[in-house]
Amino acid sequence: MTGPLRVGVMGCAGIAVRRMLPAFEACPDIEIAAVASRDEAKARQVAERFGCRPVHGYAELLEQDDIQAVYVPLPAALHAEWTEAALTAGRHVLAEKPLTTDRHRTGELLDLARTRGLVLMENVMFVHHRRHEEVRRLVAEGAIGELRAFHAAFTIPPLPDGDIRYNAELGGGALADVGVYPLRAALHFLGHDLDLVGARLVQGPGRQVETSGAALLSTPGTVTAQITFGMEHAYRSSYELWGSEGSITVDRAFTPPADHVPVIGLHRGGTVEEIRLEPHDQVAATVAAFAAAVRTGTLPDTGATLRQAELLDEIHRSASRGEPNGTE
């Protein structure tokens, strides 16, 4: 590939306009070619803001000859259909998480991308932040002794009633929207051999989807992982690793702003050491990683994406369910 990667954006979702389009615009290896929407006026408005052309409709976007890659920020239930269409049309794809709402479709799309030599990346951005590599280094070097347990939580305040994340038909629900973060963090630190031990999902009053939940997982050895998630809670974004000789704590773990000074808490011997790192823009890092994968022809490791899809499915199918008043 010569010149910047020409990207078409499939939809004008909030995350696209607020975070991804500005990151694409700032990346020297990417050029925003077009923005598509089923609402022609919205496509024009967003395209004008980012200096590209508007396209009316998602299928029409895939017919644009100059587009090499597509970013898919559509509701989760639409990811599989349009990711497959983009791959079939020979486009590389960066798709919002979760890649699909079905483990089998996720596997099929990963296989399709692999056989066609195309990059398919799920947009889980926190894994590209340097802080988590520093945490892995500390653990590998024995800073907290032998690893015993992992705890992670991601919870957010209530959303507006009409938000698509409360819509079951569009793939909404706390598990897929916010539960994916602590689950992916567990896979990131403990590996892909995690198995589900048990889970609980709770559906808030008047909601058609689960609004909170928790799960217990375990490695084949001795390490357990507890994850908590919800979208009608006080905000929390954190994880902890507990070892035989100490622990590591990380706050603002999953969606830190670009100028946030990352802090790693290292607890051992009754003292706490705060390890401060330079700010790092995980959105920019994700965009750069996608462009680099396309440029070099290096297909990303998709093992975590597939195992994540399998575990999301297992949690959803096997979890006990309840409502806040205690009914089952």
C-alpha positions as CSV (number, residue, x, y, z in Angstrom):
1,M,0.0,0.0,0.0
2,T,1.3,3.4,-0.9
3,G,-0.1,6.6,0.6
4,P,-2.5,6.8,3.5
5,L,-5.1,4.1,4.1
6,R,-8.4,5.4,2.7
7,V,-11.2,4.7,5.2
8,G,-14.9,4.8,4.8
9,V,-17.0,5.2,7.9
10,M,-20.3,3.2,8.0
11,G,-22.6,5.3,10.2
12,C,-22.5,8.5,12.2
13,A,-22.7,7.0,15.7
14,G,-21.6,9.1,18.7
15,I,-18.3,7.1,19.2
16,A,-17.5,7.7,15.5
17,V,-18.0,11.4,15.6
18,R,-16.6,12.1,19.1
19,R,-13.6,9.8,19.1
20,M,-12.8,7.8,16.0
21,L,-13.2,10.3,13.2
22,P,-11.0,12.9,15.0
23,A,-8.4,10.1,15.5
24,F,-8.6,9.1,11.9
25,E,-8.2,12.7,10.9
26,A,-5.1,13.1,13.1
27,C,-3.4,9.9,11.9
28,P,-0.9,10.6,9.1
29,D,-1.4,7.0,7.8
30,I,-5.1,7.4,7.3
31,E,-7.3,9.5,5.1
32,I,-11.0,9.7,5.7
33,A,-12.5,9.1,2.2
34,A,-16.3,9.1,3.0
35,V,-18.9,8.9,5.7
36,A,-22.1,7.0,5.1
37,S,-25.5,7.2,6.7
38,R,-29.1,6.1,6.0
39,D,-29.9,9.8,6.8
40,E,-28.5,11.8,3.9
41,A,-28.5,15.1,5.8
42,K,-26.6,13.6,8.7
43,A,-24.0,12.1,6.3
44,R,-23.5,15.6,4.7
45,Q,-23.2,17.2,8.1
46,V,-20.5,14.8,9.4
47,A,-18.7,14.7,6.0
48,E,-18.4,18.5,5.9
49,R,-17.0,18.6,9.4
50,F,-14.2,16.1,8.5
51,G,-13.5,17.1,4.9
52,C,-14.7,14.0,3.1
53,R,-17.6,13.1,0.9
54,P,-21.1,12.0,2.1
55,V,-22.6,8.7,1.0
56,H,-26.2,7.8,1.3
57,G,-26.5,4.2,2.5
58,Y,-24.1,1.6,3.7
59,A,-24.2,-0.6,0.6
60,E,-23.4,2.5,-1.5
61,L,-20.3,3.0,0.7
62,L,-19.0,-0.4,-0.3
63,E,-19.3,0.5,-4.0
64,Q,-16.8,3.4,-3.7
65,D,-13.8,2.2,-5.6
66,D,-11.2,4.3,-3.7
67,I,-12.1,3.0,-0.2
68,Q,-9.6,0.4,1.1
69,A,-11.0,-0.1,4.7
70,V,-14.2,0.4,6.5
71,Y,-14.9,1.4,10.1
72,V,-18.2,-0.1,11.5
73,P,-19.7,1.8,14.5
74,L,-23.2,0.5,14.0
75,P,-25.4,-1.1,16.7
76,A,-24.0,-4.5,17.7
77,A,-26.8,-6.5,16.0
78,L,-25.8,-5.1,12.7
79,H,-22.0,-5.7,12.9
80,A,-22.1,-9.2,11.4
81,E,-24.1,-8.3,8.3
82,W,-22.1,-5.2,7.4
83,T,-18.7,-6.6,8.4
84,E,-19.3,-9.6,6.2
85,A,-20.4,-7.3,3.4
86,A,-17.2,-5.2,3.7
87,L,-14.9,-8.2,3.8
88,T,-16.7,-9.8,0.8
89,A,-16.1,-6.5,-1.0
90,G,-12.4,-6.8,-0.3
91,R,-12.2,-4.1,2.4
92,H,-10.2,-4.3,5.6
93,V,-12.5,-3.7,8.6
94,L,-12.2,-2.1,12.0
95,A,-15.5,-2.9,13.8
96,E,-16.8,-1.8,17.2
97,K,-17.0,-4.3,20.0
98,P,-18.5,-6.8,20.2
99,L,-17.5,-7.9,16.8
100,T,-20.9,-9.8,16.6
101,T,-23.6,-11.0,19.0
102,D,-23.0,-14.6,18.1
103,R,-19.8,-16.7,18.8
104,H,-20.3,-18.7,15.6
105,R,-20.7,-15.6,13.4
106,T,-17.6,-14.1,15.0
107,G,-15.6,-17.3,14.1
108,E,-17.0,-17.2,10.5
109,L,-16.0,-13.6,10.0
110,L,-12.5,-14.1,11.4
111,D,-12.1,-17.1,9.1
112,L,-13.4,-15.0,6.1
113,A,-10.9,-12.2,6.8
114,R,-8.0,-14.7,7.2
115,T,-8.8,-16.6,3.9
116,R,-9.0,-13.3,2.0
117,G,-5.9,-11.8,3.6
118,L,-7.8,-8.9,5.1
119,V,-7.3,-7.2,8.4
120,L,-10.4,-7.6,10.7
121,M,-9.9,-5.8,14.0
122,E,-12.3,-5.5,16.9
123,N,-12.2,-2.0,18.3
124,V,-11.2,-2.8,21.9
125,M,-9.0,0.2,22.5
126,F,-7.7,-0.2,26.1
127,V,-5.5,-3.1,25.1
128,H,-3.4,-0.7,23.1
129,H,-2.6,1.5,26.1
130,R,1.0,1.3,27.2
131,R,0.0,1.1,30.9
132,H,-1.3,-2.5,30.6
133,E,2.0,-3.7,29.1
134,E,3.8,-2.2,32.1
135,V,1.4,-4.1,34.4
136,R,2.1,-7.3,32.5
137,R,5.9,-6.6,32.8
138,L,5.6,-6.1,36.6
139,V,3.7,-9.4,37.0
140,A,6.1,-11.3,34.8
141,E,9.0,-10.0,36.8
142,G,7.5,-11.3,40.0
143,A,6.7,-7.9,41.6
144,I,3.7,-9.4,43.4
145,G,4.9,-12.9,43.7
146,E,2.8,-15.7,42.2
147,L,-0.5,-14.5,40.7
148,R,-3.6,-15.7,42.6
149,A,-6.6,-13.6,41.5
150,F,-7.8,-10.9,39.1
151,H,-10.7,-8.6,39.9
152,A,-12.1,-6.1,37.3
153,A,-15.1,-3.8,37.2
154,F,-16.7,-1.4,34.6
155,T,-19.9,0.3,35.5
156,I,-21.5,3.5,34.1
157,P,-24.4,5.7,35.2
158,P,-27.9,5.2,33.7
159,L,-28.4,6.0,30.0
160,P,-31.2,8.0,28.4
161,D,-34.3,5.8,28.1
162,G,-34.2,5.7,24.3
163,D,-30.5,4.7,24.2
164,I,-29.9,1.7,21.8
165,R,-28.0,-0.1,24.6
166,Y,-31.4,-0.7,26.2
167,N,-32.7,-2.3,23.0
168,A,-32.5,-6.1,22.8
169,E,-33.2,-6.2,19.1
170,L,-30.1,-4.0,18.4
171,G,-27.9,-6.2,20.6
172,G,-28.1,-4.1,23.7
173,G,-27.4,-5.1,27.3
174,A,-24.7,-4.5,29.9
175,L,-22.9,-7.7,29.1
176,A,-22.0,-6.8,25.5
177,D,-21.6,-3.1,26.1
178,V,-19.7,-2.8,29.3
179,G,-19.0,-6.4,30.5
180,V,-16.7,-6.9,27.5
181,Y,-14.1,-4.6,29.1
182,P,-13.4,-6.5,32.3
183,L,-13.8,-9.8,30.5
184,R,-11.3,-8.8,27.8
185,A,-9.0,-7.5,30.6
186,A,-9.1,-10.9,32.2
187,L,-8.2,-12.6,28.9
188,H,-5.4,-10.0,28.4
189,F,-3.7,-10.8,31.7
190,L,-4.6,-14.4,32.3
191,G,-4.6,-15.8,28.8
192,H,-7.2,-17.5,26.6
193,D,-7.6,-20.7,28.7
194,L,-10.1,-19.0,31.0
195,D,-13.2,-21.0,31.7
196,L,-16.5,-19.8,33.1
197,V,-17.4,-21.0,36.6
198,G,-20.6,-19.1,37.1
199,A,-22.5,-15.9,36.3
200,R,-25.4,-13.7,37.3
201,L,-27.3,-11.2,35.1
202,V,-29.8,-8.7,36.5
203,Q,-32.5,-6.9,34.5
204,G,-33.4,-3.5,35.9
205,P,-37.0,-2.4,36.3
206,G,-38.7,-1.7,33.0
207,R,-35.7,-2.8,30.9
208,Q,-35.8,-5.5,28.2
209,V,-32.0,-6.3,28.6
210,E,-29.7,-7.1,31.5
211,T,-28.5,-3.9,33.1
212,S,-25.8,-5.5,35.4
213,G,-24.0,-8.7,36.1
214,A,-21.0,-10.5,37.4
215,A,-19.1,-13.6,36.5
216,L,-16.5,-15.9,38.0
217,L,-13.9,-17.5,35.8
218,S,-10.7,-19.5,36.3
219,T,-7.5,-20.6,34.6
220,P,-6.7,-24.3,34.5
221,G,-4.4,-23.6,37.4
222,T,-5.1,-21.6,40.6
223,V,-6.0,-18.1,39.3
224,T,-9.5,-16.9,39.5
225,A,-11.0,-13.9,37.8
226,Q,-14.1,-12.0,39.1
227,I,-15.7,-9.4,36.8
228,T,-18.5,-7.0,37.5
229,F,-20.3,-4.8,35.1
230,G,-23.4,-2.6,34.8
231,M,-25.0,0.5,33.2
232,E,-27.1,1.9,36.0
233,H,-24.4,2.4,38.6
234,A,-21.9,4.8,39.9
235,Y,-19.0,5.0,37.5
236,R,-16.1,2.6,38.0
237,S,-13.4,1.5,35.7
238,S,-10.7,-0.5,37.4
239,Y,-8.9,-3.8,37.9
240,E,-6.7,-5.5,40.5
241,L,-4.2,-8.3,40.3
242,W,-3.6,-10.1,43.6
243,G,-0.4,-12.1,44.2
244,S,1.2,-14.1,46.9
245,E,3.4,-11.2,47.9
246,G,1.4,-8.1,46.9
247,S,-1.1,-6.6,44.5
248,I,-1.4,-4.2,41.6
249,T,-4.3,-1.7,41.3
250,V,-5.3,0.3,38.2
251,D,-8.0,2.9,38.2
252,R,-9.6,4.7,35.1
253,A,-8.5,1.5,33.4
254,F,-10.6,1.2,30.3
255,T,-11.5,4.6,28.8
256,P,-9.0,7.2,30.0
257,P,-8.8,10.5,28.2
258,A,-5.7,11.1,26.1
259,D,-4.2,13.6,28.6
260,H,-4.7,11.3,31.6
261,V,-1.6,10.6,33.7
262,P,-1.7,6.8,34.2
263,V,-1.0,5.5,37.7
264,I,-0.2,1.9,38.7
265,G,-0.5,1.2,42.4
266,L,2.0,-1.4,43.6
267,H,1.1,-2.7,47.0
268,R,3.6,-4.9,48.9
269,G,5.1,-5.1,52.4
270,G,2.5,-2.8,53.8
271,T,3.5,0.1,51.5
272,V,2.1,1.5,48.3
273,E,4.3,2.7,45.4
274,E,2.6,4.8,42.8
275,I,4.1,4.3,39.4
276,R,3.3,7.2,37.2
277,L,3.6,7.0,33.4
278,E,3.4,9.4,30.6
279,P,-0.1,10.1,29.1
280,H,-1.0,7.9,26.2
281,D,-3.8,8.2,23.7
282,Q,-5.3,4.8,23.3
283,V,-7.6,5.8,20.6
284,A,-4.7,7.1,18.5
285,A,-2.7,4.0,19.3
286,T,-5.6,1.8,18.1
287,V,-6.0,3.7,14.9
288,A,-2.2,3.5,14.2
289,A,-2.2,-0.2,15.0
290,F,-5.0,-0.8,12.4
291,A,-3.3,1.2,9.7
292,A,0.1,-0.5,10.4
293,A,-1.5,-4.0,10.2
294,V,-3.0,-3.1,6.8
295,R,0.2,-1.5,5.5
296,T,2.4,-4.4,6.5
297,G,0.0,-7.1,5.7
298,T,0.3,-8.5,9.2
299,L,-3.0,-10.1,10.2
300,P,-3.7,-9.4,13.9
301,D,-3.9,-12.2,16.5
302,T,-7.6,-12.8,16.8
303,G,-7.5,-15.5,19.5
304,A,-8.7,-13.1,22.2
305,T,-11.5,-11.8,20.1
306,L,-12.8,-15.4,19.5
307,R,-12.4,-16.5,23.1
308,Q,-14.1,-13.4,24.2
309,A,-17.1,-14.1,21.9
310,E,-17.3,-17.7,23.3
311,L,-17.3,-16.5,26.9
312,L,-19.8,-13.8,26.3
313,D,-22.1,-16.4,24.8
314,E,-21.5,-18.8,27.7
315,I,-22.2,-16.1,30.3
316,H,-25.4,-15.1,28.5
317,R,-26.7,-18.7,28.1
318,S,-25.8,-20.1,31.5
319,A,-26.1,-17.2,33.9
320,S,-28.8,-17.2,36.6
321,R,-31.1,-14.3,36.2
322,G,-33.0,-12.0,38.5
323,E,-34.5,-8.6,39.0
324,P,-33.6,-6.1,41.7
325,N,-36.7,-7.0,43.8
326,G,-35.3,-10.5,44.2
327,T,-37.6,-12.3,41.7
328,E,-36.1,-14.9,39.3
